[in-house]
Amino acid sequence: MRSTKLESVREPSGGGVFGWWGRSRTFLAQVRNELERVTWPTWKEVQATTFVVILTSIMFGIYLWGIDLVLDRLARALFQAFGV
């Protein structure tokens, strides 16, 4: 694994009016460098993780719906017991 040294983007004198241009170029060069190292997922990986997310969302939705039903019936029973 190669090590990269981050260069300082601050200039000691404040950079003046056009100092932002040099800092912007340095920033964009670093962004480009990072994007070259990104490992993008394959189409099958995207499909698999999407399926897992949808399935998990459905399972949590059913679970929370069940909890809501139980708490609703419990609250109704308490209200009826105390005549509210």
Biopython code that builds the backbone (N, CA, C, O; Angstrom):
import numpy as np
from Bio.PDB.StructureBuilder import StructureBuilder

atoms = [
    (1, "MET", "N", (0.850, -1.179, 0.000)),
    (1, "MET", "CA", (0.000, 0.000, 0.000)),
    (1, "MET", "C", (0.891, 1.235, 0.000)),
    (1, "MET", "O", (1.785, 1.381, 0.833)),
    (2, "ARG", "N", (0.630, 2.096, -0.932)),
    (2, "ARG", "CA", (1.488, 3.273, -1.002)),
    (2, "ARG", "C", (0.968, 4.358, -0.076)),
    (2, "ARG", "O", (-0.234, 4.496, 0.149)),
    (3, "SER", "N", (1.882, 5.098, 0.436)),
    (3, "SER", "CA", (1.546, 6.174, 1.358)),
    (3, "SER", "C", (1.627, 7.501, 0.616)),
    (3, "SER", "O", (2.587, 7.769, -0.107)),
    (4, "THR", "N", (0.616, 8.314, 0.804)),
    (4, "THR", "CA", (0.632, 9.622, 0.163)),
    (4, "THR", "C", (0.749, 10.691, 1.227)),
    (4, "THR", "O", (0.112, 10.632, 2.278)),
    (5, "LYS", "N", (1.559, 11.641, 0.929)),
    (5, "LYS", "CA", (1.753, 12.744, 1.853)),
    (5, "LYS", "C", (0.804, 13.861, 1.438)),
    (5, "LYS", "O", (0.822, 14.317, 0.295)),
    (6, "LEU", "N", (-0.025, 14.295, 2.382)),
    (6, "LEU", "CA", (-0.947, 15.380, 2.090)),
    (6, "LEU", "C", (-0.186, 16.694, 2.131)),
    (6, "LEU", "O", (0.486, 17.011, 3.113)),
    (7, "GLU", "N", (-0.300, 17.427, 1.086)),
    (7, "GLU", "CA", (0.380, 18.707, 1.066)),
    (7, "GLU", "C", (-0.515, 19.763, 1.708)),
    (7, "GLU", "O", (-1.741, 19.699, 1.627)),
    (8, "SER", "N", (0.110, 20.702, 2.324)),
    (8, "SER", "CA", (-0.637, 21.750, 3.001)),
    (8, "SER", "C", (-1.297, 22.656, 1.967)),
    (8, "SER", "O", (-0.670, 23.057, 0.987)),
    (9, "VAL", "N", (-2.557, 22.969, 2.197)),
    (9, "VAL", "CA", (-3.264, 23.834, 1.265)),
    (9, "VAL", "C", (-3.304, 25.270, 1.767)),
    (9, "VAL", "O", (-3.819, 26.155, 1.083)),
    (10, "ARG", "N", (-2.773, 25.501, 2.936)),
    (10, "ARG", "CA", (-2.741, 26.862, 3.472)),
    (10, "ARG", "C", (-1.404, 27.518, 3.139)),
    (10, "ARG", "O", (-0.338, 26.912, 3.240)),
    (11, "GLU", "N", (-1.506, 28.739, 2.752)),
    (11, "GLU", "CA", (-0.286, 29.498, 2.500)),
    (11, "GLU", "C", (-0.013, 30.362, 3.714)),
    (11, "GLU", "O", (-0.951, 30.896, 4.306)),
    (12, "PRO", "N", (1.226, 30.513, 4.098)),
    (12, "PRO", "CA", (1.543, 31.248, 5.316)),
    (12, "PRO", "C", (1.103, 32.706, 5.276)),
    (12, "PRO", "O", (0.788, 33.272, 6.323)),
    (13, "SER", "N", (1.072, 33.328, 4.109)),
    (13, "SER", "CA", (0.733, 34.737, 4.041)),
    (13, "SER", "C", (-0.769, 34.962, 3.864)),
    (13, "SER", "O", (-1.193, 36.107, 3.712)),
    (14, "GLY", "N", (-1.585, 33.905, 3.879)),
    (14, "GLY", "CA", (-3.021, 34.064, 3.716)),
    (14, "GLY", "C", (-3.482, 33.824, 2.296)),
    (14, "GLY", "O", (-4.671, 33.596, 2.075)),
    (15, "GLY", "N", (-2.583, 33.866, 1.322)),
    (15, "GLY", "CA", (-2.943, 33.502, -0.034)),
    (15, "GLY", "C", (-3.387, 34.652, -0.893)),
    (15, "GLY", "O", (-3.404, 34.508, -2.116)),
    (16, "GLY", "N", (-3.740, 35.761, -0.346)),
    (16, "GLY", "CA", (-4.175, 36.881, -1.166)),
    (16, "GLY", "C", (-5.533, 36.648, -1.790)),
    (16, "GLY", "O", (-6.255, 35.724, -1.417)),
    (17, "VAL", "N", (-5.870, 37.496, -2.743)),
    (17, "VAL", "CA", (-7.177, 37.448, -3.386)),
    (17, "VAL", "C", (-7.336, 36.178, -4.219)),
    (17, "VAL", "O", (-8.415, 35.586, -4.220)),
    (18, "PHE", "N", (-6.295, 35.745, -4.925)),
    (18, "PHE", "CA", (-6.400, 34.595, -5.815)),
    (18, "PHE", "C", (-5.865, 33.315, -5.186)),
    (18, "PHE", "O", (-5.632, 32.344, -5.905)),
    (19, "GLY", "N", (-5.664, 33.276, -3.879)),
    (19, "GLY", "CA", (-5.184, 32.077, -3.200)),
    (19, "GLY", "C", (-6.184, 30.941, -3.256)),
    (19, "GLY", "O", (-5.807, 29.772, -3.180)),
    (20, "TRP", "N", (-7.441, 31.275, -3.386)),
    (20, "TRP", "CA", (-8.480, 30.236, -3.447)),
    (20, "TRP", "C", (-8.338, 29.391, -4.707)),
    (20, "TRP", "O", (-8.716, 28.219, -4.712)),
    (21, "TRP", "N", (-7.799, 29.970, -5.769)),
    (21, "TRP", "CA", (-7.642, 29.230, -7.017)),
    (21, "TRP", "C", (-6.657, 28.070, -6.843)),
    (21, "TRP", "O", (-6.922, 26.948, -7.275)),
    (22, "GLY", "N", (-5.541, 28.349, -6.218)),
    (22, "GLY", "CA", (-4.539, 27.301, -5.980)),
    (22, "GLY", "C", (-5.063, 26.230, -5.035)),
    (22, "GLY", "O", (-4.842, 25.038, -5.247)),
    (23, "ARG", "N", (-5.761, 26.666, -3.988)),
    (23, "ARG", "CA", (-6.335, 25.701, -3.045)),
    (23, "ARG", "C", (-7.398, 24.850, -3.720)),
    (23, "ARG", "O", (-7.493, 23.653, -3.452)),
    (24, "SER", "N", (-8.200, 25.451, -4.592)),
    (24, "SER", "CA", (-9.245, 24.701, -5.308)),
    (24, "SER", "C", (-8.614, 23.667, -6.237)),
    (24, "SER", "O", (-9.079, 22.530, -6.304)),
    (25, "ARG", "N", (-7.570, 24.048, -6.947)),
    (25, "ARG", "CA", (-6.893, 23.107, -7.841)),
    (25, "ARG", "C", (-6.297, 21.945, -7.055)),
    (25, "ARG", "O", (-6.379, 20.795, -7.486)),
    (26, "THR", "N", (-5.694, 22.243, -5.893)),
    (26, "THR", "CA", (-5.124, 21.185, -5.060)),
    (26, "THR", "C", (-6.217, 20.251, -4.566)),
    (26, "THR", "O", (-6.061, 19.030, -4.590)),
    (27, "PHE", "N", (-7.327, 20.834, -4.119)),
    (27, "PHE", "CA", (-8.446, 20.029, -3.634)),
    (27, "PHE", "C", (-8.978, 19.113, -4.733)),
    (27, "PHE", "O", (-9.184, 17.922, -4.503)),
    (28, "LEU", "N", (-9.202, 19.662, -5.924)),
    (28, "LEU", "CA", (-9.741, 18.863, -7.022)),
    (28, "LEU", "C", (-8.766, 17.771, -7.457)),
    (28, "LEU", "O", (-9.190, 16.681, -7.842)),
    (29, "ALA", "N", (-7.470, 18.054, -7.398)),
    (29, "ALA", "CA", (-6.477, 17.034, -7.729)),
    (29, "ALA", "C", (-6.527, 15.892, -6.712)),
    (29, "ALA", "O", (-6.401, 14.723, -7.078)),
    (30, "GLN", "N", (-6.710, 16.236, -5.434)),
    (30, "GLN", "CA", (-6.804, 15.206, -4.401)),
    (30, "GLN", "C", (-8.093, 14.399, -4.555)),
    (30, "GLN", "O", (-8.089, 13.187, -4.337)),
    (31, "VAL", "N", (-9.183, 15.047, -4.923)),
    (31, "VAL", "CA", (-10.448, 14.341, -5.156)),
    (31, "VAL", "C", (-10.290, 13.366, -6.313)),
    (31, "VAL", "O", (-10.727, 12.218, -6.223)),
    (32, "ARG", "N", (-9.678, 13.805, -7.382)),
    (32, "ARG", "CA", (-9.458, 12.941, -8.551)),
    (32, "ARG", "C", (-8.596, 11.739, -8.168)),
    (32, "ARG", "O", (-8.870, 10.616, -8.593)),
    (33, "ASN", "N", (-7.572, 11.969, -7.377)),
    (33, "ASN", "CA", (-6.692, 10.900, -6.920)),
    (33, "ASN", "C", (-7.468, 9.870, -6.095)),
    (33, "ASN", "O", (-7.274, 8.666, -6.267)),
    (34, "GLU", "N", (-8.339, 10.334, -5.207)),
    (34, "GLU", "CA", (-9.131, 9.424, -4.387)),
    (34, "GLU", "C", (-10.124, 8.637, -5.238)),
    (34, "GLU", "O", (-10.313, 7.442, -5.010)),
    (35, "LEU", "N", (-10.758, 9.281, -6.212)),
    (35, "LEU", "CA", (-11.737, 8.601, -7.048)),
    (35, "LEU", "C", (-11.096, 7.504, -7.895)),
    (35, "LEU", "O", (-11.763, 6.537, -8.263)),
    (36, "GLU", "N", (-9.826, 7.645, -8.202)),
    (36, "GLU", "CA", (-9.138, 6.596, -8.956)),
    (36, "GLU", "C", (-8.926, 5.349, -8.110)),
    (36, "GLU", "O", (-8.767, 4.255, -8.651)),
    (37, "ARG", "N", (-8.922, 5.500, -6.781)),
    (37, "ARG", "CA", (-8.691, 4.369, -5.887)),
    (37, "ARG", "C", (-9.983, 3.701, -5.426)),
    (37, "ARG", "O", (-9.930, 2.678, -4.745)),
    (38, "VAL", "N", (-11.128, 4.249, -5.777)),
    (38, "VAL", "CA", (-12.406, 3.699, -5.334)),
    (38, "VAL", "C", (-12.660, 2.362, -6.022)),
    (38, "VAL", "O", (-12.412, 2.208, -7.218)),
    (39, "THR", "N", (-13.152, 1.411, -5.258)),
    (39, "THR", "CA", (-13.561, 0.124, -5.805)),
    (39, "THR", "C", (-15.077, 0.137, -5.909)),
    (39, "THR", "O", (-15.779, 0.101, -4.898)),
    (40, "TRP", "N", (-15.574, 0.188, -7.131)),
    (40, "TRP", "CA", (-17.005, 0.265, -7.347)),
    (40, "TRP", "C", (-17.598, -1.139, -7.316)),
    (40, "TRP", "O", (-16.971, -2.085, -7.792)),
    (41, "PRO", "N", (-18.826, -1.288, -6.751)),
    (41, "PRO", "CA", (-19.437, -2.620, -6.693)),
    (41, "PRO", "C", (-19.901, -3.085, -8.072)),
    (41, "PRO", "O", (-20.179, -2.281, -8.960)),
    (42, "THR", "N", (-19.974, -4.393, -8.221)),
    (42, "THR", "CA", (-20.486, -4.963, -9.462)),
    (42, "THR", "C", (-22.010, -4.892, -9.462)),
    (42, "THR", "O", (-22.622, -4.619, -8.430)),
    (43, "TRP", "N", (-22.623, -5.140, -10.627)),
    (43, "TRP", "CA", (-24.082, -5.090, -10.733)),
    (43, "TRP", "C", (-24.724, -6.140, -9.829)),
    (43, "TRP", "O", (-25.761, -5.877, -9.220)),
    (44, "LYS", "N", (-24.117, -7.331, -9.733)),
    (44, "LYS", "CA", (-24.665, -8.378, -8.866)),
    (44, "LYS", "C", (-24.588, -7.981, -7.397)),
    (44, "LYS", "O", (-25.502, -8.285, -6.631)),
    (45, "GLU", "N", (-23.519, -7.310, -6.994)),
    (45, "GLU", "CA", (-23.402, -6.844, -5.609)),
    (45, "GLU", "C", (-24.456, -5.781, -5.299)),
    (45, "GLU", "O", (-25.033, -5.771, -4.212)),
    (46, "VAL", "N", (-24.701, -4.895, -6.253)),
    (46, "VAL", "CA", (-25.723, -3.859, -6.066)),
    (46, "VAL", "C", (-27.092, -4.505, -5.912)),
    (46, "VAL", "O", (-27.865, -4.112, -5.039)),
    (47, "GLN", "N", (-27.402, -5.495, -6.753)),
    (47, "GLN", "CA", (-28.687, -6.177, -6.662)),
    (47, "GLN", "C", (-28.833, -6.908, -5.331)),
    (47, "GLN", "O", (-29.894, -6.861, -4.708)),
    (48, "ALA", "N", (-27.779, -7.577, -4.898)),
    (48, "ALA", "CA", (-27.836, -8.342, -3.649)),
    (48, "ALA", "C", (-28.038, -7.427, -2.452)),
    (48, "ALA", "O", (-28.877, -7.705, -1.595)),
    (49, "THR", "N", (-27.286, -6.349, -2.385)),
    (49, "THR", "CA", (-27.429, -5.452, -1.234)),
    (49, "THR", "C", (-28.770, -4.723, -1.268)),
    (49, "THR", "O", (-29.346, -4.449, -0.215)),
    (50, "THR", "N", (-29.273, -4.406, -2.453)),
    (50, "THR", "CA", (-30.591, -3.778, -2.554)),
    (50, "THR", "C", (-31.666, -4.727, -2.055)),
    (50, "THR", "O", (-32.579, -4.314, -1.340)),
    (51, "PHE", "N", (-31.562, -6.002, -2.428)),
    (51, "PHE", "CA", (-32.517, -7.005, -1.959)),
    (51, "PHE", "C", (-32.487, -7.113, -0.435)),
    (51, "PHE", "O", (-33.536, -7.190, 0.204)),
    (52, "VAL", "N", (-31.290, -7.119, 0.145)),
    (52, "VAL", "CA", (-31.155, -7.223, 1.600)),
    (52, "VAL", "C", (-31.784, -6.005, 2.280)),
    (52, "VAL", "O", (-32.468, -6.150, 3.293)),
    (53, "VAL", "N", (-31.562, -4.829, 1.742)),
    (53, "VAL", "CA", (-32.126, -3.610, 2.327)),
    (53, "VAL", "C", (-33.654, -3.635, 2.268)),
    (53, "VAL", "O", (-34.321, -3.301, 3.248)),
    (54, "ILE", "N", (-34.210, -4.032, 1.111)),
    (54, "ILE", "CA", (-35.671, -4.079, 0.975)),
    (54, "ILE", "C", (-36.256, -5.129, 1.910)),
    (54, "ILE", "O", (-37.257, -4.866, 2.577)),
    (55, "LEU", "N", (-35.655, -6.307, 1.970)),
    (55, "LEU", "CA", (-36.143, -7.369, 2.845)),
    (55, "LEU", "C", (-36.073, -6.947, 4.318)),
    (55, "LEU", "O", (-37.013, -7.180, 5.077)),
    (56, "THR", "N", (-34.962, -6.331, 4.715)),
    (56, "THR", "CA", (-34.814, -5.867, 6.095)),
    (56, "THR", "C", (-35.848, -4.795, 6.424)),
    (56, "THR", "O", (-36.408, -4.796, 7.520)),
    (57, "SER", "N", (-36.106, -3.885, 5.493)),
    (57, "SER", "CA", (-37.108, -2.840, 5.717)),
    (57, "SER", "C", (-38.497, -3.438, 5.894)),
    (57, "SER", "O", (-39.262, -2.998, 6.752)),
    (58, "ILE", "N", (-38.823, -4.441, 5.084)),
    (58, "ILE", "CA", (-40.127, -5.096, 5.210)),
    (58, "ILE", "C", (-40.230, -5.807, 6.560)),
    (58, "ILE", "O", (-41.261, -5.715, 7.228)),
    (59, "MET", "N", (-39.183, -6.508, 6.963)),
    (59, "MET", "CA", (-39.204, -7.229, 8.236)),
    (59, "MET", "C", (-39.361, -6.267, 9.424)),
    (59, "MET", "O", (-40.151, -6.526, 10.332)),
    (60, "PHE", "N", (-38.615, -5.170, 9.414)),
    (60, "PHE", "CA", (-38.756, -4.198, 10.497)),
    (60, "PHE", "C", (-40.133, -3.542, 10.473)),
    (60, "PHE", "O", (-40.698, -3.255, 11.528)),
    (61, "GLY", "N", (-40.676, -3.303, 9.282)),
    (61, "GLY", "CA", (-42.014, -2.732, 9.175)),
    (61, "GLY", "C", (-43.065, -3.646, 9.783)),
    (61, "GLY", "O", (-43.942, -3.184, 10.513)),
    (62, "ILE", "N", (-42.987, -4.943, 9.489)),
    (62, "ILE", "CA", (-43.928, -5.908, 10.063)),
    (62, "ILE", "C", (-43.753, -5.993, 11.580)),
    (62, "ILE", "O", (-44.734, -6.034, 12.323)),
    (63, "TYR", "N", (-42.507, -6.018, 12.028)),
    (63, "TYR", "CA", (-42.225, -6.073, 13.465)),
    (63, "TYR", "C", (-42.801, -4.858, 14.187)),
    (63, "TYR", "O", (-43.472, -5.007, 15.208)),
    (64, "LEU", "N", (-42.548, -3.673, 13.672)),
    (64, "LEU", "CA", (-43.054, -2.459, 14.322)),
    (64, "LEU", "C", (-44.571, -2.369, 14.241)),
    (64, "LEU", "O", (-45.204, -1.854, 15.163)),
    (65, "TRP", "N", (-45.168, -2.860, 13.155)),
    (65, "TRP", "CA", (-46.621, -2.891, 13.040)),
    (65, "TRP", "C", (-47.209, -3.794, 14.128)),
    (65, "TRP", "O", (-48.213, -3.448, 14.751)),
    (66, "GLY", "N", (-46.584, -4.945, 14.352)),
    (66, "GLY", "CA", (-47.045, -5.861, 15.406)),
    (66, "GLY", "C", (-46.935, -5.239, 16.788)),
    (66, "GLY", "O", (-47.854, -5.352, 17.599)),
    (67, "ILE", "N", (-45.821, -4.586, 17.057)),
    (67, "ILE", "CA", (-45.643, -3.905, 18.352)),
    (67, "ILE", "C", (-46.702, -2.823, 18.523)),
    (67, "ILE", "O", (-47.247, -2.657, 19.614)),
    (68, "ASP", "N", (-46.998, -2.090, 17.458)),
    (68, "ASP", "CA", (-48.005, -1.042, 17.499)),
    (68, "ASP", "C", (-49.379, -1.625, 17.810)),
    (68, "ASP", "O", (-50.128, -1.050, 18.601)),
    (69, "LEU", "N", (-49.721, -2.759, 17.199)),
    (69, "LEU", "CA", (-51.010, -3.399, 17.479)),
    (69, "LEU", "C", (-51.124, -3.808, 18.946)),
    (69, "LEU", "O", (-52.150, -3.578, 19.586)),
    (70, "VAL", "N", (-50.063, -4.414, 19.468)),
    (70, "VAL", "CA", (-50.079, -4.854, 20.864)),
    (70, "VAL", "C", (-50.224, -3.658, 21.805)),
    (70, "VAL", "O", (-51.035, -3.695, 22.731)),
    (71, "LEU", "N", (-49.460, -2.616, 21.580)),
    (71, "LEU", "CA", (-49.534, -1.443, 22.453)),
    (71, "LEU", "C", (-50.882, -0.736, 22.328)),
    (71, "LEU", "O", (-51.388, -0.196, 23.312)),
    (72, "ASP", "N", (-51.467, -0.734, 21.129)),
    (72, "ASP", "CA", (-52.775, -0.123, 20.932)),
    (72, "ASP", "C", (-53.843, -0.873, 21.721)),
    (72, "ASP", "O", (-54.667, -0.260, 22.400)),
    (73, "ARG", "N", (-53.824, -2.188, 21.631)),
    (73, "ARG", "CA", (-54.819, -2.979, 22.374)),
    (73, "ARG", "C", (-54.609, -2.858, 23.875)),
    (73, "ARG", "O", (-55.576, -2.836, 24.636)),
    (74, "LEU", "N", (-53.371, -2.781, 24.303)),
    (74, "LEU", "CA", (-53.083, -2.592, 25.728)),
    (74, "LEU", "C", (-53.605, -1.242, 26.207)),
    (74, "LEU", "O", (-54.211, -1.156, 27.275)),
    (75, "ALA", "N", (-53.377, -0.203, 25.437)),
    (75, "ALA", "CA", (-53.860, 1.133, 25.805)),
    (75, "ALA", "C", (-55.380, 1.176, 25.833)),
    (75, "ALA", "O", (-55.960, 1.753, 26.752)),
    (76, "ARG", "N", (-56.044, 0.571, 24.835)),
    (76, "ARG", "CA", (-57.522, 0.531, 24.817)),
    (76, "ARG", "C", (-58.060, -0.215, 26.039)),
    (76, "ARG", "O", (-59.051, 0.203, 26.639)),
    (77, "ALA", "N", (-57.402, -1.325, 26.407)),
    (77, "ALA", "CA", (-57.843, -2.084, 27.578)),
    (77, "ALA", "C", (-57.707, -1.262, 28.848)),
    (77, "ALA", "O", (-58.586, -1.296, 29.709)),
    (78, "LEU", "N", (-56.619, -0.530, 28.971)),
    (78, "LEU", "CA", (-56.425, 0.317, 30.148)),
    (78, "LEU", "C", (-57.454, 1.452, 30.196)),
    (78, "LEU", "O", (-57.982, 1.768, 31.262)),
    (79, "PHE", "N", (-57.735, 2.061, 29.050)),
    (79, "PHE", "CA", (-58.725, 3.129, 29.016)),
    (79, "PHE", "C", (-60.118, 2.610, 29.379)),
    (79, "PHE", "O", (-60.865, 3.276, 30.095)),
    (80, "GLN", "N", (-60.460, 1.429, 28.888)),
    (80, "GLN", "CA", (-61.769, 0.850, 29.228)),
    (80, "GLN", "C", (-61.840, 0.464, 30.689)),
    (80, "GLN", "O", (-62.886, 0.627, 31.318)),
    (81, "ALA", "N", (-60.751, -0.044, 31.244)),
    (81, "ALA", "CA", (-60.725, -0.468, 32.652)),
    (81, "ALA", "C", (-60.928, 0.730, 33.598)),
    (81, "ALA", "O", (-61.562, 0.597, 34.645)),
    (82, "PHE", "N", (-60.393, 1.881, 33.226)),
    (82, "PHE", "CA", (-60.492, 3.047, 34.100)),
    (82, "PHE", "C", (-61.583, 4.009, 33.653)),
    (82, "PHE", "O", (-61.691, 5.105, 34.201)),
    (83, "GLY", "N", (-62.381, 3.632, 32.685)),
    (83, "GLY", "CA", (-63.543, 4.398, 32.275)),
    (83, "GLY", "C", (-63.245, 5.708, 31.569)),
    (83, "GLY", "O", (-64.023, 6.656, 31.680)),
    (84, "VAL", "N", (-62.160, 5.782, 30.859)),
    (84, "VAL", "CA", (-61.821, 7.022, 30.152)),
    (84, "VAL", "C", (-62.350, 6.953, 28.743)),
    (84, "VAL", "O", (-62.175, 7.896, 27.972)),
]
sb = StructureBuilder()
sb.init_structure("model")
sb.init_model(0)
sb.init_chain("A")
sb.init_seg("    ")
for serial, (resi, resn, name, xyz) in enumerate(atoms, 1):
    if name == "N":
        sb.init_residue(resn, " ", resi, " ")
    sb.init_atom(name, np.array(xyz, "f"), 0.0, 1.0, " ", f" {name:<3s}", serial, name[0])
structure = sb.get_structure()
